[in-house]
């Protein structure tokens, strides 16, 4: 865990998660096994970051992200509408 990491309430960090540097993890966010977030990234509230994901850019709130580097596959906002991965 980095010196300047900020963790909000109700987050879930699982085995092998690496958080290095100036990271903000929003309320209710979930980081899967061996997920990695390095330096000046934000993981939005209630977002889900899958197992083994490398967070290379900010993850907006209420998003599901998977892959290396992280790719958004779904918006889990109030309408639950799926977004195109990019």
C-alpha positions as CSV (number, residue, x, y, z in Angstrom):
1,X,0.0,0.0,0.0
2,X,1.5,3.4,-1.0
3,X,2.1,6.2,1.5
4,X,-0.5,8.5,-0.2
5,X,-3.2,5.9,-1.0
6,X,-6.7,7.0,0.0
7,X,-9.2,4.2,0.8
8,X,-12.9,5.0,1.3
9,X,-15.4,3.0,3.3
10,X,-16.7,-0.5,2.4
11,X,-14.0,-1.4,-0.2
12,X,-12.9,-5.0,-0.9
13,X,-9.2,-5.8,-1.5
14,X,-8.4,-9.4,-2.1
15,X,-5.2,-11.5,-1.9
16,X,-2.2,-10.2,-3.8
17,X,-3.6,-6.7,-4.6
18,X,-0.9,-4.2,-5.3
19,X,-1.7,-0.5,-4.7
20,X,1.4,1.7,-5.1
21,X,1.7,5.5,-5.0
22,X,-1.0,8.2,-5.0
23,X,-4.1,6.1,-5.5
24,X,-7.7,6.9,-4.6
25,X,-10.1,3.9,-4.2
26,X,-13.7,5.0,-3.9
27,X,-16.4,3.8,-1.6
28,X,-17.6,0.3,-2.2
29,X,-15.0,-0.5,-4.9
30,X,-13.9,-4.1,-5.3
31,X,-10.4,-5.1,-6.4
32,X,-10.0,-8.8,-7.4
33,X,-7.2,-11.1,-6.6
34,X,-3.8,-9.9,-7.8
35,X,-5.2,-6.6,-9.3
36,X,-2.6,-3.9,-9.6
37,X,-3.0,-0.1,-9.5
38,X,0.1,2.1,-9.7
39,X,0.6,5.8,-9.3
40,X,-1.9,8.6,-9.6
41,X,-5.0,6.5,-10.5
42,X,-8.5,6.8,-9.3
43,X,-10.9,3.8,-8.9
44,X,-14.4,5.2,-8.8
45,X,-17.1,4.4,-6.2
46,X,-18.8,0.9,-6.5
47,X,-16.6,-0.1,-9.4
48,X,-15.4,-3.7,-9.9
49,X,-11.9,-4.4,-11.0
50,X,-11.5,-8.0,-11.9
51,X,-8.8,-10.5,-10.9
52,X,-5.3,-9.8,-12.3
53,X,-6.3,-6.5,-13.8
54,X,-3.6,-3.8,-14.4
55,X,-5.1,-0.4,-13.8
56,X,-3.3,1.8,-16.3
57,X,-5.9,4.7,-16.3
58,X,-8.6,6.0,-14.1
59,X,-11.7,3.8,-13.6
60,X,-14.9,5.8,-13.4
61,X,-17.6,5.1,-10.8
62,X,-19.9,2.1,-11.2
63,X,-17.9,0.3,-13.9
64,X,-16.7,-3.2,-14.4
65,X,-13.1,-3.4,-15.7
66,X,-11.1,-6.5,-16.8
67,X,-7.9,-7.3,-18.6
68,X,-4.3,-6.1,-18.9
69,X,-4.4,-3.2,-19.2
70,X,-7.8,-2.6,-17.7
71,X,-10.7,-2.3,-20.2
72,X,-14.2,-1.2,-19.3
73,X,-16.7,-3.9,-20.2
74,X,-19.8,-2.7,-18.4
75,X,-21.5,0.2,-16.8
76,X,-23.3,-0.8,-13.6
77,X,-24.9,2.6,-13.0
78,X,-28.6,2.9,-12.3
79,X,-29.6,1.9,-15.8
80,X,-27.2,-1.0,-15.9
81,X,-26.6,-0.4,-19.7
82,X,-23.6,-2.1,-21.1
83,X,-20.9,0.1,-22.6
84,X,-18.5,-0.6,-25.5
85,X,-15.1,-1.7,-24.2
86,X,-12.4,0.9,-24.8
